[in-house]
Amino acid sequence: MPLIMIIYYGICVYLIAFLFWNFIKEKKSVNDMLLYLLVLIPLILRVLRVK
Amino acid sequence: MMKGKDMPRIQMIKILLLVVVAVAMINGGLELYKHRHFQLPLVAGPGVTKVKKLSEYCEGIAGTMADTSVFFLEGREPGGKILILANTHSNEPAALLATLIFMENAVVEKGTLILIPQFNHSGSRNTRPGDGYPLYFEIPTDWGSKKFRMGNRDASWLDQWPDPDVYVHYPDRQLLSFIDTRNTNRTWPGRPEGPLMERVTYAAMQIIRNEKVDVVVDVHGAETMFPVTNCIVAPEKSMRIATMTTLTVKAQEKFDNHVEPSPSGFRGLSHREIGDHSDAMPFLLEAPIPFLDQPTGPKTVDLLLDGKDPFLLSLSKKGKLFVPYDETGWPIAKRVGQHCSVIQELMRQYTRKFPEKSMAVRNVPKYADVVANGVGFYFHDPEKTDKKSIYFN
């Protein structure tokens, strides 16, 4: 795997951690909670090399 | 600050959301995972004499999803050599089906037939969920149905990523759309150290040069609203044979198939670069595929196989399509039959012009045969075939 792809996967993992932390910290807005989780889906699928 | 009594309610909502989203993700992700890893058995018929991998011609694709099988059907007598490429665009399945008919049935008397049924193998393991593409389609046969993966036009991001902002074509440096860096009909003639799809086309160029291939046929499908459809695209050096082929199939087999000149200023296309970078004569075949047109109903398997769509019918009555279109649509048997006949006629015309490099292939159906019997009639049951003749990419 080229270095640039490894870096992009690293960015994906960082965004997943960042979004999941926001999801945990969110205490009021159910809409925001749902949005954090929906945005996580393609990132997780990419890191798992599904899509 | 949240009150203590609200905590359990928020936590319950979070857990519920997590479960719902996880179920949706696992359900959708599993479908995509299964699609990418679905194995299509490729049945080598009696004419297949040897099988190689594309990576034998370019080490840079070894061990990647871009590697694919190359089937050789060598005749008893020497003669001309023809290379047939299918699934350059894996969402144009008539090409794959026609090539598999050759692979399972053809017996070569003179010359050599080289087949790459899944040329953009990565693209065949990709899909387009945003356009509602079906993941699979099935062709009915006498022994059941044969299931195929429905692929995408371009290679998967999982195999070649990231895309550039603009694709700079090699070697002409023409600026092309970023997405064409994953399109194996824009990356010709390729280079061994380039992006993965350039390595794929480079490997094919190495086959053409090393095996001294005389004719290359790149098999495709095109929208009914696109002017370059139902045709043979040919550069100057292939024009005479392409013209004779269209006239002959029109006269003898009663289907239309015109000739389109390959533009010299549009780089990266197989019908341009193969001719410019080798001694081979390239031809690109297009058969209509209503499924790819934009203004259709849902992208269903029925639309893919029958080509029937009420919106296209309406547009046809207004003269907006470039092919004849009525209530019968454009069934897959017509499209596959056209490809079978045009390829055989190209071989015949080449043989007439270059008798010292003649090609003779028998046991391959023509247009009328495929329309009458259906595509599945020519496929063999992998379960009842010698396992040594079954190949998986």
Interface residues (C-beta under 8 A of the other chain):
Chain A: I4 M5 Y8 F23 K27 K28 V30 M33 L34 L37 L38 L40 I41 I44 L45 L48 R49 V50 K51
Chain B: M2 I10 I13 K14 L17 L18 V21 A24 M25 G28 G29 L32 Y33 R36 P129 L158 W161 P162
